[in-house]
Amino acid sequence: MSLIKICMVGEGAFAEKHLDALEKIEGAQVVSIAGGNASRTQSLARARGIPHWSLSLEECLSQEGVVGAILTSPTELHAVQAMKVMNAGKHILVEIPMADNLADSEALVALQERTGLVAMVGHTRRFNPPHQWLHQQIASGQLSLQHLQVQTFFFRRSNTNAKGEARSWTDSLLWHHACHSVDLFQYQTNEIVEDLFGLQGPNHPMLGIPMDMSIGMKVPSGALCSLSLSFNNEGPLGTTFRYICDRGTFLVRYDDLLNGEGEALDMGSLKTDMDGVELCDREFINAIKEGREPKASLRLCVPAMQTLDRLENLLNQS
């Protein structure tokens, strides 16, 4: 299989990130975009030289040679669209989260097991070079994680995407943004959260969602994770990770690795010229070519959804 033809699902900011990444991957080609807004989808297809677009996912998946799809659509559509993709016999990379509830997540895993297709989640934190470097250090015993402190801050009091453009759907601090860090914590420790708590602030009067959240987690080895999230924070958008280890403290923001004093560190042989999205997409394409389970498969990522479900139940009781 020399050329992997892909259908991009979604026409927003993250679709463009994946399109940027796929342009750098030899043997991958986006041949169709399935969008939710006609003018924006058509404009994106024309700008990127993509020959086909439609508002019909089924039509896009039926284009000649399409073997897989990348979902960057609204979170509420992830599960139903991922099921359509796999039922059409196509491989799937679904942006985080795979679903906005545990039942749909487990249904997706069951469908993948029945079809045998490559199915993975865009958990970019597993692929960002700094987190990879730290994962290698922790897994080899060079470092022992004591406390992962995470700040996920946005100023998002309206429905806008990462580019500040208006969108029709409402984001979720828990099922989207906390999902990144819950998965990363369990991935880095190779353990499932044992003890946890969660607190959330009041709902926004128009968006109807909590705008602030505090989450604490502990795994059996004793390592802690303190996660603070806000849609009310004015300042740089995104997430900062502080790894407090037995032999040093490390700061990570996107693809940058610093020590506790804020000095840049050398990650050695890791290909730091590639960002997390590109490395994630490369894993998807290579897993299709090699007929293997990807490193962030639905199966491997569903434990994060189970922990999020526990957190949601706790938050609903508070």
One Martini backbone bead per residue (centre of mass of N, CA, C, O) as a GRO file, in nm:
protein
  318
    1MET     BB    1   0.085   0.044   0.031
    2SER     BB    2   0.168   0.362  -0.085
    3LEU     BB    3  -0.117   0.522  -0.063
    4ILE     BB    4  -0.280   0.725   0.180
    5LYS     BB    5  -0.617   0.790   0.184
    6ILE     BB    6  -0.782   1.083   0.313
    7CYS     BB    7  -1.038   1.190   0.537
    8MET     BB    8  -1.151   1.499   0.636
    9VAL     BB    9  -1.311   1.591   0.949
   10GLY     BB   10  -1.344   1.906   0.915
   11GLU     BB   11  -1.281   2.295   0.911
   12GLY     BB   12  -1.100   2.379   1.136
   13ALA     BB   13  -0.823   2.433   1.322
   14PHE     BB   14  -0.748   2.121   1.347
   15ALA     BB   15  -0.757   2.048   1.054
   16GLU     BB   16  -0.515   2.228   0.979
   17LYS     BB   17  -0.305   2.083   1.149
   18HIS     BB   18  -0.332   1.812   0.997
   19LEU     BB   19  -0.268   1.919   0.716
   20ASP     BB   20   0.015   2.012   0.781
   21ALA     BB   21   0.120   1.732   0.864
   22LEU     BB   22   0.048   1.563   0.602
   23GLU     BB   23   0.238   1.725   0.407
   24LYS     BB   24   0.502   1.575   0.558
   25ILE     BB   25   0.383   1.288   0.468
   26GLU     BB   26   0.478   1.026   0.316
   27GLY     BB   27   0.195   0.861   0.168
   28ALA     BB   28  -0.004   1.106   0.218
   29GLN     BB   29  -0.361   1.185   0.131
   30VAL     BB   30  -0.594   1.434   0.085
   31VAL     BB   31  -0.925   1.388  -0.091
   32SER     BB   32  -1.124   1.484   0.152
   33ILE     BB   33  -1.396   1.693   0.289
   34ALA     BB   34  -1.592   1.684   0.589
   35GLY     BB   35  -1.834   1.916   0.669
   36GLY     BB   36  -2.048   2.181   0.835
   37ASN     BB   37  -1.953   2.419   0.634
   38ALA     BB   38  -1.963   2.511   0.318
   39SER     BB   39  -1.776   2.761   0.279
   40ARG     BB   40  -1.537   2.661   0.456
   41THR     BB   41  -1.489   2.392   0.314
   42GLN     BB   42  -1.438   2.499   0.030
   43SER     BB   43  -1.204   2.690   0.101
   44LEU     BB   44  -1.014   2.473   0.215
   45ALA     BB   45  -0.996   2.293  -0.034
   46ARG     BB   46  -0.882   2.508  -0.223
   47ALA     BB   47  -0.630   2.595  -0.054
   48ARG     BB   48  -0.526   2.269  -0.051
   49GLY     BB   49  -0.601   2.098  -0.310
   50ILE     BB   50  -0.878   1.949  -0.266
   51PRO     BB   51  -1.097   1.772  -0.477
   52HIS     BB   52  -1.301   1.714  -0.225
   53TRP     BB   53  -1.636   1.802  -0.100
   54SER     BB   54  -1.864   1.775   0.193
   55LEU     BB   55  -2.152   1.729   0.415
   56SER     BB   56  -2.103   1.419   0.352
   57LEU     BB   57  -1.956   1.154   0.490
   58GLU     BB   58  -2.034   0.925   0.301
   59GLU     BB   59  -1.929   1.054   0.040
   60CYS     BB   60  -1.632   1.083   0.129
   61LEU     BB   61  -1.579   0.776   0.196
   62SER     BB   62  -1.652   0.692  -0.122
   63GLN     BB   63  -1.401   0.770  -0.226
   64GLU     BB   64  -1.152   0.686  -0.410
   65GLY     BB   65  -0.924   0.512  -0.189
   66VAL     BB   66  -1.035   0.539   0.083
   67VAL     BB   67  -0.901   0.431   0.421
   68GLY     BB   68  -0.934   0.703   0.596
   69ALA     BB   69  -0.993   0.904   0.902
   70ILE     BB   70  -1.011   1.244   1.037
   71LEU     BB   71  -1.136   1.372   1.342
   72THR     BB   72  -1.245   1.742   1.389
   73SER     BB   73  -1.503   1.754   1.517
   74PRO     BB   74  -1.732   1.781   1.726
   75THR     BB   75  -1.752   1.610   2.012
   76GLU     BB   76  -2.060   1.512   1.981
   77LEU     BB   77  -1.965   1.348   1.697
   78HIS     BB   78  -1.746   1.132   1.736
   79ALA     BB   79  -1.890   0.861   1.783
   80VAL     BB   80  -2.083   0.849   1.536
   81GLN     BB   81  -1.858   0.892   1.322
   82ALA     BB   82  -1.669   0.661   1.398
   83MET     BB   83  -1.878   0.443   1.336
   84LYS     BB   84  -1.917   0.510   1.036
   85VAL     BB   85  -1.628   0.459   0.952
   86MET     BB   86  -1.603   0.161   1.046
   87ASN     BB   87  -1.862   0.058   0.894
   88ALA     BB   88  -1.705   0.143   0.614
   89GLY     BB   89  -1.398   0.025   0.652
   90LYS     BB   90  -1.237   0.250   0.810
   91HIS     BB   91  -0.997   0.417   0.934
   92ILE     BB   92  -0.920   0.585   1.267
   93LEU     BB   93  -0.883   0.933   1.371
   94VAL     BB   94  -0.966   1.073   1.681
   95GLU     BB   95  -1.018   1.331   1.839
   96ILE     BB   96  -1.011   1.470   2.127
   97PRO     BB   97  -1.242   1.291   2.225
   98MET     BB   98  -1.392   0.996   2.144
   99ALA     BB   99  -1.594   1.094   2.375
  100ASP     BB  100  -1.859   1.216   2.619
  101ASN     BB  101  -1.856   0.906   2.718
  102LEU     BB  102  -1.825   0.581   2.821
  103ALA     BB  103  -2.022   0.413   2.651
  104ASP     BB  104  -1.918   0.509   2.371
  105SER     BB  105  -1.626   0.424   2.412
  106GLU     BB  106  -1.683   0.117   2.447
  107ALA     BB  107  -1.825   0.085   2.171
  108LEU     BB  108  -1.577   0.153   1.999
  109VAL     BB  109  -1.397  -0.075   2.095
  110ALA     BB  110  -1.586  -0.304   2.006
  111LEU     BB  111  -1.583  -0.229   1.703
  112GLN     BB  112  -1.283  -0.263   1.657
  113GLU     BB  113  -1.271  -0.564   1.736
  114ARG     BB  114  -1.463  -0.655   1.502
  115THR     BB  115  -1.296  -0.516   1.252
  116GLY     BB  116  -0.969  -0.454   1.286
  117LEU     BB  117  -0.913  -0.165   1.286
  118VAL     BB  118  -0.764   0.128   1.281
  119ALA     BB  119  -0.781   0.290   1.613
  120MET     BB  120  -0.746   0.630   1.723
  121VAL     BB  121  -0.619   0.887   1.934
  122GLY     BB  122  -0.542   1.242   1.977
  123HIS     BB  123  -0.289   1.203   2.197
  124THR     BB  124  -0.044   1.430   2.186
  125ARG     BB  125   0.109   1.389   2.458
  126ARG     BB  126   0.235   1.113   2.368
  127PHE     BB  127   0.407   1.276   2.120
  128ASN     BB  128   0.546   1.482   2.251
  129PRO     BB  129   0.877   1.499   2.299
  130PRO     BB  130   0.892   1.565   2.608
  131HIS     BB  131   0.703   1.330   2.698
  132GLN     BB  132   0.872   1.109   2.573
  133TRP     BB  133   1.132   1.156   2.730
  134LEU     BB  134   1.001   1.113   3.011
  135HIS     BB  135   0.895   0.831   2.959
  136GLN     BB  136   1.173   0.699   2.925
  137GLN     BB  137   1.284   0.780   3.206
  138ILE     BB  138   1.063   0.638   3.374
  139ALA     BB  139   1.065   0.348   3.247
  140SER     BB  140   1.391   0.313   3.315
  141GLY     BB  141   1.439   0.461   3.616
  142GLN     BB  142   1.565   0.758   3.611
  143LEU     BB  143   1.270   0.837   3.695
  144SER     BB  144   1.040   0.964   3.954
  145LEU     BB  145   0.719   1.034   3.993
  146GLN     BB  146   0.550   1.257   4.221
  147HIS     BB  147   0.438   1.530   4.058
  148LEU     BB  148   0.170   1.643   3.856
  149GLN     BB  149   0.141   1.970   3.724
  150VAL     BB  150  -0.159   2.132   3.589
  151GLN     BB  151  -0.230   2.395   3.341
  152THR     BB  152  -0.554   2.482   3.198
  153PHE     BB  153  -0.575   2.776   2.992
  154PHE     BB  154  -0.853   2.995   2.912
  155PHE     BB  155  -1.037   3.239   2.706
  156ARG     BB  156  -1.387   3.115   2.705
  157ARG     BB  157  -1.698   3.297   2.685
  158SER     BB  158  -1.724   3.156   2.404
  159ASN     BB  159  -1.783   3.005   2.089
  160THR     BB  160  -1.451   2.917   2.028
  161ASN     BB  161  -1.163   2.863   1.878
  162ALA     BB  162  -0.815   2.863   1.848
  163LYS     BB  163  -0.869   3.124   1.637
  164GLY     BB  164  -1.146   3.280   1.736
  165GLU     BB  165  -1.375   3.130   1.609
  166ALA     BB  166  -1.684   3.063   1.549
  167ARG     BB  167  -1.905   2.821   1.710
  168SER     BB  168  -2.171   2.581   1.779
  169TRP     BB  169  -2.007   2.454   2.015
  170THR     BB  170  -1.937   2.315   2.336
  171ASP     BB  171  -1.705   2.284   2.552
  172SER     BB  172  -1.490   2.067   2.773
  173LEU     BB  173  -1.310   2.037   3.052
  174LEU     BB  174  -1.333   1.732   3.103
  175TRP     BB  175  -1.366   1.562   2.816
  176HIS     BB  176  -1.120   1.725   2.698
  177HIS     BB  177  -0.894   1.871   2.875
  178ALA     BB  178  -0.864   1.655   3.101
  179CYS     BB  179  -0.806   1.411   2.920
  180HIS     BB  180  -0.513   1.465   2.858
  181SER     BB  181  -0.407   1.440   3.165
  182VAL     BB  182  -0.521   1.170   3.246
  183ASP     BB  183  -0.375   1.007   3.031
  184LEU     BB  184  -0.086   1.099   3.091
  185PHE     BB  185  -0.063   1.004   3.384
  186GLN     BB  186  -0.118   0.700   3.323
  187TYR     BB  187   0.109   0.671   3.112
  188GLN     BB  188   0.358   0.759   3.290
  189THR     BB  189   0.287   0.540   3.531
  190ASN     BB  190   0.132   0.277   3.449
  191GLU     BB  191  -0.150   0.367   3.585
  192ILE     BB  192  -0.440   0.369   3.779
  193VAL     BB  193  -0.653   0.551   3.926
  194GLU     BB  194  -0.755   0.549   4.270
  195ASP     BB  195  -0.758   0.847   4.366
  196LEU     BB  196  -1.020   1.112   4.378
  197PHE     BB  197  -1.104   1.455   4.287
  198GLY     BB  198  -1.368   1.721   4.251
  199LEU     BB  199  -1.406   2.063   4.131
  200GLN     BB  200  -1.661   2.316   4.057
  201GLY     BB  201  -1.785   2.575   3.919
  202PRO     BB  202  -1.993   2.774   3.790
  203ASN     BB  203  -2.206   2.830   3.554
  204HIS     BB  204  -2.257   2.963   3.269
  205PRO     BB  205  -2.533   3.150   3.178
  206MET     BB  206  -2.505   3.061   2.855
  207LEU     BB  207  -2.331   2.791   2.821
  208GLY     BB  208  -2.378   2.578   3.072
  209ILE     BB  209  -2.081   2.567   3.199
  210PRO     BB  210  -1.808   2.502   3.359
  211MET     BB  211  -1.514   2.729   3.404
  212ASP     BB  212  -1.408   2.565   3.660
  213MET     BB  213  -1.135   2.336   3.775
  214SER     BB  214  -1.055   2.068   4.018
  215ILE     BB  215  -0.798   1.806   4.019
  216GLY     BB  216  -0.734   1.492   4.193
  217MET     BB  217  -0.462   1.240   4.186
  218LYS     BB  218  -0.394   0.878   4.252
  219VAL     BB  219  -0.165   0.627   4.253
  220PRO     BB  220  -0.045   0.340   4.396
  221SER     BB  221   0.260   0.455   4.416
  222GLY     BB  222   0.183   0.789   4.494
  223ALA     BB  223   0.136   0.955   4.268
  224LEU     BB  224   0.057   1.286   4.161
  225CYS     BB  225  -0.229   1.496   4.045
  226SER     BB  226  -0.262   1.847   3.955
  227LEU     BB  227  -0.562   1.999   3.820
  228SER     BB  228  -0.606   2.306   3.637
  229LEU     BB  229  -0.908   2.475   3.516
  230SER     BB  230  -0.985   2.738   3.259
  231PHE     BB  231  -1.210   2.992   3.092
  232ASN     BB  232  -1.110   3.274   3.264
  233ASN     BB  233  -0.822   3.313   3.158
  234GLU     BB  234  -0.584   3.562   3.121
  235GLY     BB  235  -0.382   3.462   2.849
  236PRO     BB  236  -0.220   3.209   2.760
  237LEU     BB  237  -0.289   2.942   2.571
  238GLY     BB  238  -0.309   2.637   2.750
  239THR     BB  239  -0.049   2.402   2.865
  240THR     BB  240   0.115   2.328   3.180
  241PHE     BB  241   0.391   2.121   3.284
  242ARG     BB  242   0.490   1.971   3.605
  243TYR     BB  243   0.765   1.769   3.682
  244ILE     BB  244   0.800   1.604   3.987
  245CYS     BB  245   1.099   1.458   4.082
  246ASP     BB  246   1.363   1.289   4.229
  247ARG     BB  247   1.551   1.415   3.964
  248GLY     BB  248   1.383   1.670   3.922
  249THR     BB  249   1.252   1.941   3.722
  250PHE     BB  250   0.984   1.972   3.467
  251LEU     BB  251   0.897   2.163   3.178
  252VAL     BB  252   0.590   2.174   2.975
  253ARG     BB  253   0.528   2.320   2.638
  254TYR     BB  254   0.442   2.137   2.417
  255ASP     BB  255   0.776   2.122   2.258
  256ASP     BB  256   0.892   2.210   2.540
  257LEU     BB  257   1.196   2.174   2.749
  258LEU     BB  258   1.242   2.228   3.100
  259ASN     BB  259   1.360   2.325   3.379
  260GLY     BB  260   1.296   2.454   3.693
  261GLU     BB  261   1.450   2.733   3.581
  262GLY     BB  262   1.384   2.759   3.256
  263GLU     BB  263   1.579   2.570   3.101
  264ALA     BB  264   1.683   2.434   2.828
  265LEU     BB  265   1.661   2.103   2.692
  266ASP     BB  266   1.804   1.809   2.582
  267MET     BB  267   1.654   1.529   2.384
  268GLY     BB  268   1.840   1.429   2.172
  269SER     BB  269   1.711   1.192   1.940
  270LEU     BB  270   1.471   1.346   1.921
  271LYS     BB  271   1.232   1.480   1.690
  272THR     BB  272   1.190   1.822   1.734
  273ASP     BB  273   1.078   1.902   1.438
  274MET     BB  274   0.832   1.753   1.553
  275ASP     BB  275   0.514   1.750   1.632
  276GLY     BB  276   0.251   1.603   1.787
  277VAL     BB  277   0.063   1.587   1.538
  278GLU     BB  278   0.260   1.461   1.339
  279LEU     BB  279   0.332   1.209   1.511
  280CYS     BB  280   0.044   1.106   1.522
  281ASP     BB  281  -0.003   1.078   1.214
  282ARG     BB  282   0.232   0.884   1.164
  283GLU     BB  283   0.119   0.656   1.334
  284PHE     BB  284  -0.135   0.611   1.170
  285ILE     BB  285  -0.006   0.551   0.894
  286ASN     BB  286   0.184   0.320   0.992
  287ALA     BB  287  -0.036   0.131   1.105
  288ILE     BB  288  -0.170   0.083   0.836
  289LYS     BB  289   0.077  -0.028   0.678
  290GLU     BB  290   0.145  -0.253   0.924
  291GLY     BB  291  -0.103  -0.376   1.073
  292ARG     BB  292  -0.137  -0.220   1.364
  293GLU     BB  293  -0.130  -0.107   1.676
  294PRO     BB  294  -0.153   0.182   1.809
  295LYS     BB  295  -0.028   0.381   2.074
  296ALA     BB  296  -0.341   0.530   2.065
  297SER     BB  297  -0.564   0.347   2.112
  298LEU     BB  298  -0.870   0.289   2.217
  299ARG     BB  299  -0.790   0.073   2.423
  300LEU     BB  300  -0.556   0.245   2.565
  301CYS     BB  301  -0.764   0.507   2.625
  302VAL     BB  302  -1.016   0.413   2.801
  303PRO     BB  303  -0.913   0.458   3.096
  304ALA     BB  304  -0.958   0.766   3.089
  305MET     BB  305  -1.270   0.747   3.062
  306GLN     BB  306  -1.314   0.602   3.332
  307THR     BB  307  -1.203   0.833   3.506
  308LEU     BB  308  -1.396   1.055   3.403
  309ASP     BB  309  -1.653   0.915   3.501
  310ARG     BB  310  -1.584   0.933   3.800
  311LEU     BB  311  -1.562   1.240   3.807
  312GLU     BB  312  -1.846   1.309   3.713
  313ASN     BB  313  -1.991   1.178   3.951
  314LEU     BB  314  -1.863   1.362   4.164
  315LEU     BB  315  -1.949   1.640   4.046
  316ASN     BB  316  -2.263   1.576   4.056
  317GLN     BB  317  -2.255   1.560   4.387
  318SER     BB  318  -2.148   1.871   4.450
   0.00000   0.00000   0.00000
